[in-house]
Amino acid sequence: MWELHQRLRHCRQAGRSGDLHRAVVAEVRAEAQAAALARLEPLLSAGERDLVRRGRNRAGRGPRRGEAVIYGQATGFETMLGWLFLRDPERLAELLDQLDSSRPFSPPPDHEPPSRSPS
């Protein structure tokens, strides 16, 4: 989801395809996703934070060269974006707009994902 957003965003800019590709790759690396999550953290609802936590906990060790903490944060970020893409595209758009701009942003009412049923 995040990579698609970055590709669409960069396609609006003039430039050589190789340069645009490298710009996208830089923004979809785990470190960049963890930084994006950190920017959004104060704006997330409790349910969105829970999605991030659940995704982070499922991340596993990650790649050999990367830090497991960063990889987990990036996985949690992708989990939340994927859930919002499927369940609340309007909220997803708000968060992506926030990342794309520097204007002030107020969090909307709490958006809660369905609670997990005990298995």
N, C-alpha and C positions, 0 to 999 in steps of 0.2 A: 504494500500500500504506500509506504513512505517513498520507495524508489519511483513508483509511478508518479506520485505527486511531484517529486523533484525533476523527473524527466519532462513532464508537462510544463513545469515552471521554467525550466531552462530552454525549452523549445521556443518560447516566446522571445528569446534573445537572439540577436544576430551573432553568428560566430561559426567557426569551423566545427564540424561534427566531432572530431577528436577532442577538441578543447571542451566542448559542451559535455561530452561523455566523461572526461576526467573531472569536470566540476561536479557532475552528478555523483560519480563514484566517491569523491571526497565527502559529499554530504550524506551518503548512505552508509558510511563506515560506522561501526559500533560506537566509536568515540563521538561522532557527530550526533548519532541518535541519542546517546546518553546525555549530551549537552542540550539537545532539544527537549528531552524529558525534564531536565532540570529547569529549563525556562518555563515549562508548563506546570510544573509541580504545584505552585501556589494556587493555580486556577482549577485544579482537578477536584471533582467531587469525591466523596468517600467511595462510591462505587467504581469510579475510574481508577482511583488509587488501588482498590482491591484487584482490579483487572491487571494493573501493572505488577502488583505483588505476585499474583498467581502466575503470570507469564514469566516473571523473573525467576521464580522458584522452579519452573520447569525447564529453564535454559540449559542446565547441565554445566559442564566445565567450559565449553567454548573452544575456540581455536587455540592451537599451541602457543602462538605468539601473542595473543591478546590476554588481557586481564579478565578473569572470570567475573568480577564485579561489573565491569563495563559491559561485557557481553550480556550479562543478566539484565542490566538496565535497558539495553537496546532491545532485548527480547521482550521485556515487559512493555516497552514503548510500542513495539510492533503489535503485540497482543491487543493493547488498548485501541490502537488505530484500526485494526482488523475488526474488532467487535463493533466499534462505532460505525465503520463503513457498512456493516451489515444491519445494524440495529438503530443507529441514530446519525444518519448522514449530515443532518443540519448541525449537530454538535461537532462532528468531525470537521466540517467546513469552518466552524468558528475557531477551533483549535489550530487548524492549519493556517487560517488567516492571521491568527495571533503570531504564529511562528514566522510568517512572511512579512510582518509589519512591525513597527515599533510603537504603534499607537496604544494607548491605555485600553485595557480589557477588563471587564467584570465577569466573574463566573456566573453562568445562569443557574437556575434552580438545580438541585441535586438530581443527576441522572443516574439511576441505580440499575446495574445489570441484574438479571434474575439471580436470586441466591442459589447457592449450590445445595442440592438435596443430598442428604447423607446416603452413602452407598453401603 
